[in-house]
């Protein structure tokens, strides 16, 4: 029974916690000038970064405010050229 608990922990819980930690670190390290994708699929450049909110500029010079936790990923430099 204890072996099953250890297997369950190492195969399911531990990887999920590592991913959550990685996501939180990425969100906290977003700075002005970074390009991000929100959980809703909106792509834009961060023009202001507040502790809980980001102001991003999307295509056509539109500016929108989003919560930091709604950012799903940061677009890295190599991805921009695709």
N, C-alpha and C positions, 0 to 999 in steps of 0.2 A: 504494500500500500504506500509506504514512504517513497519507494522508487518511482511510483506513478506520479506522485506529487512533484518530485524533483524533475522528472521528464517534462511534466506539464509546465513547470516554472521555466526551465531552460529553453523549451521549444516555443512557448507562447508568450508568457508574461515578460520575460527579460528582453527579448527583441522589441516588443511593443514599447517598453519603457525607454529603451535606447533611442528609438525613433522619435518618441515624444520629446525627449531631451534635446535631440538634434534639431527638431522643428522649433522648439522654444528658443534655442540659441540663435538660430537663423533669424527669427522674428526680432529678437532683441538687438541684433547686429545690423539691422537695416538702417541705412544712412541716406542723407540727401544725395541725389544723383543716381541711386540704385534703380534698376528697372525691376518691377515686380509683377506677378500675376496673382490676382485675388481668387478666392474660392469660387467666385461667380464667373471667372474667366476674363475679367477686365485686366488689360495690360497697360501699364503706364510707368512714368518716371516719377520717383519721389522728389517733390520740391520742398517739402517741409516734414520733419519727423518730430512729433511730440511723443511724450511717454506712452500714451495709450492710442494715439491716432496718427495717421499719415495723410498728407495731402498729396495726391498724385495727379500728374498731368497726363491725360490720354490724348489720343489722336484728335486733331482739330483744336488744340489748345483748351479743351475742356478740363476743368479741375474738379476733383471729387475728394471727399474725405472718407476714409475707411478706417475701421478699427485694425490695429496691428494684428490681432489674432485671426483676421480674415485673409491674411496673405498666405497663399498656399506655397509659393516658391519665389525665389529671387532668380532673375535671369542673369546668368554669368556672361562675361565678355565674349567668350567663344560662341555662345548660342545666338547672339545678336546678328551674326552674319549669315545665318541660315536662311 
